[in-house]
Amino acid sequence: MAPGRPTCSGGTGVEFDAIVLAGGRSSRLGGRDKAALIGLDGRTALDHALGCAQAARRTVVVGPRPQQPARAVLWARERPLFGGPARGLAAGLAALGEDGPGWVLVLACDQPLARPGVAALLAAAGDRRPIDGGPSAAESSVAGASSAVGEASAAESSSSGRRSLVTVTPDGRRQWLLGLYRRRELVAACAGLVPGGAGESVRALVAPLEPIVVAVSQSVAADLDSWDEVRRLGFAPADAGRRAVPVDCGREYASLGRGRSPLPGESPSD
């Protein structure tokens, strides 16, 4: 690592690249670009996603490039255009190239409360202690008494180190687009995509990897998938003007501003 270059471990000893998926049609929002929605703190949904990935060695955004990018990142487009998130992952990996850390963080741009989930994934990946027969300390601290974590933890491979990790909400839903994947596993999965195809689900792509699950709260996975959710999370189109904080977003929106919890190794003022 070059002198003065910031660590890409988030303070956990875990180095990673990041893929932020921002190329969907947003059909439920009438075609409005989710990545460009503005929060009450003045930052776009894409800004929030990039903030979650700020400790990455490199970050690639898969989606249309805005006129004024939030910061210096790589850009890619899925092929075919609007071919789905699985194709977006493949395009992101191709843009990152083969030379990189062993972990790849995968994020959707429409989950503005994902920061605690990223922190939980990095903490779980950084805990190198054996977890056969029960969850690791990192997973226990994140998941509490979650039986799902205990079951998945038994899949640890002693020869190759910790497997891919994916978050799971209390309702049992695995959040495939809030995961920390082993690069070699993700590359192998994407290599199996049929040339010229489209529309494959991310679940079908990565579920066979049998990733270890890390439990997070329901709010962490909240997404900007409908106008009701957009309003509830305090977002609006850029041309909507300033709006008051919704009465029902409360603690959730606090994580978007000064009140948010820092990532491992990050100072609260960052």
Residue, then its C-alpha position, 0 to 999 in steps of 0.5 A: m500500500a502506498p504511503g499516505r493511502p487510506t486503509c480499505s479495511g474499515g478498521t477491521g483488517v478486511e481489505f475489499d473492493a466495492i460494487v454499487l448497483a445503480g442501473g435499474r429502471s425504477s419502474r415503481l417510481g415511474g422511471r425516476d433515477k433512484a440514485a439521484l433521489i435527494g435526502l434531507d441532508g442534501r446528499t443523493a442516494l448514491d452519495h449514501a451508498l458511496g459513503c458506506a463503501q468509503a473504506a474500499r480500495r476501489t469502488v465501481v458504480v454500475g449505472p448511468r454516470p451523472q453529470q457531476p459524479a459524487r466522487a472519483v469512482l470507476w463506472a460501468r454499465e451492465r450488458p445488455l443495458f437494464g439486463g438486471p442486477a446479476r449482469g450488473l455484478a458481472a460488469g462491476l467485477a470486470a471493471l475492477g479487474e482480477d487484481g484486487p482484495g479477496w473480498v467484494l462488498v456489494l450494495a444497492c444504491d437504494q438502501p440509504l440505511a445500509r451503513p450498520g449492515v456494512a459495519a456488521l459484515l466487515a466485523a464478521a469478516g474480520d473475526r478470524r476465530p474458528i466458528d465450527g459448532g457455533p457463531s463467532a464472536a462477531e456474528s454473535s454480537v451482530a445477530g444475537a440469538s439468531s438461529a440462522v447465523g448459528e446454522a450458517s456458521a457451521a459451513e466455515s471452511s478451515s482451508s480457505g478461510r471465511r466464506s462469503l457473507v450476506t445480511v439477513t433481516p428478522d423476517g428471514r429474508r437474505q439481502w443478497l445486495l447487502g453482502l460481502y463476497r469472496r471475490r473468487e466465489l463471485v467471479a466463478a458465479c458470474a462466469g456461469l452467466v450465459p452469454g447474451g442472456a439477461g434478467e437473472s436474479v441475484r439470488a439464483l446467482v449467489a445463493p449456491l455459494e451458501p454464504i454465512v448470514v449476518a443478522v441486521s435490523q429490518s430498517v437496515a434493509a429499507d429501500l427506496d422501492s416505492w414512493d411511500e418508502v421514499r417519503r418515509l425515509g425522507f427522500a425526494p426527487a431533486d426538483a421537489g424542493r426542501r421538505a420537512v422531516p417526515v414525522d414517521c422517519g424518526r430514528e431511521y433518518a438520524s442515521l443519514g446525518r450527524g447522528r449516524s453510527p460510524l463504520p469500524g475505524e471511522s471517526p464520528s465526524d467523517 
